[in-house]
């Protein structure tokens, strides 16, 4: 089945957040192909946290420096291979690594040192996606 750019792929409800994933292109180079892909949030560049302070991540997101392969060895280096990713079959999940968890004290700074406001950052991402539609 062929999909249209901006068409909803899936809506994920995880913990206290909802993420609407749309079909689209990751880059202009992808537009040369005929296959649309589900476009997942980039939680590395624009982190979102649960009420408890744990970060959301995607299955194929590059793992952070706290990565610990669940299968032994080095794995693929994706979040889904990490012991802190709760279920490797989930496309979006909550990273359960306590070292990446934020507290009220540092809630306006993510673990990379970027000032954040999760409501604004998620709304900004949704507006980008809605402009595709």
N, C-alpha and C positions, 0 to 999 in steps of 0.2 A: 504494500500500500504506500502510495506517495503522499507526502505531507507538505503543507504549505508553511512558509516562513512565518513565524509568530504564532503558529498553532500550538495549543497546549499539549505537551508530552505527558506530563503527570504532575499531580499536586502531592507533595510530601508533607505530612503532619508529624512532626517529631518534637517530643517534649512540649515546650510552650510556643513553638513557632510553626508557621506554614510556609512552604517554599513552592512556588509555581514555576515549573520548568517548561520552557518553550523550545520549539524547534527553530534552528537558525544555523548561522555560520560563526565559527570562532575567529576567522580572519578573512580578509579579502581573497587570499589564496584558496580558501575552502569554497568560495563562490564559483570557482572554475569547475568544480565537481558538481554532480547532480544530486548528491545525497545530503539531505539536511540532517543535522545532529541535534540531540537534546543539549541545550546550553545550561550547564550547571553553574551555580554561584562560585565565584573565586573567593573562597573563604581565607585564602592566604593574604590576598591584597585587601580584602574588605571583611575582616572577621566579624562573626556573630556569635554570641554566647548565650547559654541557657541562664535561667534565673540563678542557678547555683554557681555559675561562672565557668562552666566547661565550654570549650569551643566546638562549634559544628565543623565538620569536614566532609569531603567527598571521598568515595571509594578509591578513585584514581588520582587523588591529590598527592603531590610529592610529599613524602614523609618529612617530619621535622627532625631536629637533632636528638630528640628523645625516643626516636624509633627503636622498637625492640621486636624483631621478627617473631611472629607466633609459631612459625614452622622451623625455627632454628636456621642457621646460616644467615645469608644477607637478604634473601627474598627479592622482590622487585623494587623495593623502596617506595611503595605506595602505602597510603594510610591503611588500606584494607588488609595489608599483611602484618600490621602492627598489633601487638597484644592489647593496646589501649582502644582499638577500634572494635566495638562490641560484636558485630556480626559482619564478616567479610562479604556476605552476599548483598548487604544493603548499599544503595547508591549514595545516600546521605546518612550520616550518623553523628553522634556526639563522641568526641574524643574524651576518654575517661582518664587521661594522664593528669595527675595532680600537679605536675610541674608546669602545665599549660593553663591550669585553672586560674581565673582571676578572682580577686576578692573585692569587697566594697572599696577598700583603700586604693587599689589600682584599677578600678573599674573604668576609668576614663582613658586608660592606656592599655593597649594589647601587649602581649608578650614580646612583640618586636619593637615596642617603644612608640608606636603610632597612636596618636590621639584618636579616639573613636567615639561614636555615638551610634549604637546598633540600630535604633529606629531610623535615624537619618540615612545610614549606610544601606539598609535594606530597602527603604523607600526609594533611594537613588537608583539602586539596581532594578527595582520593579519599573520605575519610570523609563529606564533604558529599554527594557523588554517591551513595555506597552507601546513605545514609539515604533517598534518593529511591526506591531500589529496594524 
